[in-house]
Amino acid sequence: MKTSEYVKSLRGKDAKALAEELTALRREQFNLRMQQGAGQATKPHLVREARKKIARVKTIARSQVK
């Protein structure tokens, strides 16, 4: 999924769905870090992508609060 499509799909979600998405992304980030620490990371670029997705979700959640 392209970034613009991902952001559009996030904007259509409510606060609870965004919180669930954030939890799932943090779990994914943790698993990727553990793989990297154990030397089993096959796709190290996914760690950076997970961080960026987390930032996008937090930004959209914060903009919906206002």
Secondary structure, DSSP 8 states (H G I E B T S, - for coil): --HHHHHHHHHTS-HHHHHHHHHHHHHHHHHHHHHHHTT--S-THHHHHHHHHHHHHHHHHHHHH-
